Amino acid sequence: MNWIDLKDFLDMGGYGLYVWGSLGMTAVVVGAECLLLRLRRHLLVQEASDQQAMDAQGAGEHAT
C-alpha cells in the first residue's frame, strides 16, 4: 500500500476507523488491565502485611 500523505495513511484505504478504533480499544483495555493488576498487587501486599502484623501480635501475647 502506498501512502502519499498523512491523510492517506490515517485513512488506511477506507478502513482507518476500524483500524484506529481497534488499536485505541486495545490500548484502553491493556491500560485498564495494568491498573487493575497494580491495584490487586497493592491490596495483596497490604493484606499480607496486616496478616504478618496480626501473627506477630498473637505470638507476643502467647509468649507472656
N, C-alpha and C positions, 0 to 999 in steps of 0.2 A: 504494500500500500504506500503510495506517495502522498506526502503532505506538502502543500505549497506554503501554507502559513499556519499560524496557531489556531485559527478558527477551524480549518480543515482537520487538524489534529484533535481538537476537542470534540468535533462533530463525529469522529470515528466512522465515517461513511454512513451516517444516519443512525448509528447505534450508540451515540455518545451518551444519551440519557440513561440507557440501560447499563453501559459500561461504567460510567462515573457514579451512577446511583448504586450499583453493586459494590464498587470499590468503597464508596462512602459508608454504606451499611456495614460492610465487613470491618472497616476501621472502627466504627462505633461499637460493634459487638466485641471486638478484640479489646478495645479500651475499657469497656464495661467489665469484661472478664478479668482484666488485670486489676481493676479497682476492687472487685469483689474478692479476688484472691488475697490482696493486701489486707482487706478488712477481716477476712476469715483468719488469716495468719495472726493478725493483731489480737483478735479475740481468743484464739487458741493459746498464744503466748501469755496473755493476761490470765486466762483460766488456769494454766499450768503454774504460773507464779502464785496465784491465790491458793491453789491446792498445796503447793510446796509450803507456803506460809502456814496454812492450817495444819499440815503434818508436823511442822517444826513446833508449833504452839502445842499441839497434842502431845508430842514427845516430851516437851518441857513439863507438862502437867503430870505425866506419869513418873518422871524422874524424882519429883519431890515427895 
